[in-house]
Amino acid sequence: MSKLVREWLARLELLALTTHEDRLEIDREIEIRTGLYCDDAIAMGLISEEEFIEIVKKVLARKKKKALLLPA
């Protein structure tokens, strides 16, 4: 898991909202968007704070949608 993703989540007070699996998915999403390892992409400034927050929201929304689709 990315050290910088974890640091950004903590700085933005979003770390408690994510699980380990969420953070891995955030890493993958950054890597897909940039074509680089997530820490490298963040360190190079290829992901803005706004885009990072958008990715986190997307991952959390996907998780919530999945939970709604599961039978009770």
C-alpha positions as CSV (number, residue, x, y, z in Angstrom):
1,M,0.0,0.0,0.0
2,S,1.1,3.5,-0.8
3,K,2.7,5.5,2.0
4,L,1.8,8.8,0.4
5,V,-1.9,7.8,-0.2
6,R,-2.1,7.0,3.5
7,E,-0.5,10.3,4.4
8,W,-2.9,12.3,2.2
9,L,-5.8,10.4,3.6
10,A,-4.7,11.3,7.2
11,R,-4.0,14.9,6.3
12,L,-7.4,15.3,4.7
13,E,-9.0,13.5,7.7
14,L,-10.3,10.7,5.5
15,L,-8.2,7.8,6.8
16,A,-10.8,6.6,9.3
17,L,-13.4,6.4,6.4
18,T,-11.3,3.9,4.5
19,T,-10.4,0.3,5.0
20,H,-7.1,-1.4,3.9
21,E,-9.0,-2.7,0.8
22,D,-10.3,0.8,0.0
23,R,-6.7,2.2,0.2
24,L,-5.5,-0.5,-2.2
25,E,-8.3,0.4,-4.6
26,I,-7.3,4.1,-4.3
27,D,-3.7,3.1,-5.2
28,R,-4.9,1.1,-8.2
29,E,-7.1,4.0,-9.4
30,I,-4.2,6.4,-9.2
31,E,-2.0,4.0,-11.1
32,I,-4.6,3.5,-13.8
33,R,-5.1,7.2,-14.3
34,T,-1.4,8.1,-14.3
35,G,0.4,4.9,-15.6
36,L,2.8,5.2,-12.7
37,Y,3.2,3.7,-9.2
38,C,0.8,5.7,-7.0
39,D,3.5,7.2,-4.7
40,D,5.5,8.3,-7.7
41,A,2.5,9.9,-9.3
42,I,1.7,11.8,-6.1
43,A,5.3,12.9,-5.5
44,M,5.5,14.2,-9.1
45,G,2.3,16.2,-8.6
46,L,0.4,14.3,-11.3
47,I,-2.6,14.0,-8.9
48,S,-4.1,17.1,-7.4
49,E,-5.7,17.2,-4.0
50,E,-9.1,17.7,-5.7
51,E,-8.6,14.7,-8.0
52,F,-7.4,12.6,-5.0
53,I,-10.6,13.5,-3.1
54,E,-12.6,12.6,-6.2
55,I,-10.9,9.2,-6.4
56,V,-11.6,8.6,-2.7
57,K,-15.3,9.5,-3.1
58,K,-15.5,7.2,-6.2
59,V,-14.0,4.2,-4.3
60,L,-16.3,4.8,-1.3
61,A,-19.4,5.2,-3.4
62,R,-18.5,1.9,-5.3
63,K,-18.2,0.2,-1.9
64,K,-21.6,1.6,-0.7
65,K,-23.3,0.6,-4.0
66,K,-21.9,-2.9,-3.6
67,A,-23.3,-3.2,-0.1
68,L,-26.7,-2.1,-1.3
69,L,-26.7,-4.9,-3.9
70,L,-26.0,-7.6,-1.4
71,P,-29.1,-9.5,-0.2
72,A,-30.0,-8.8,3.5
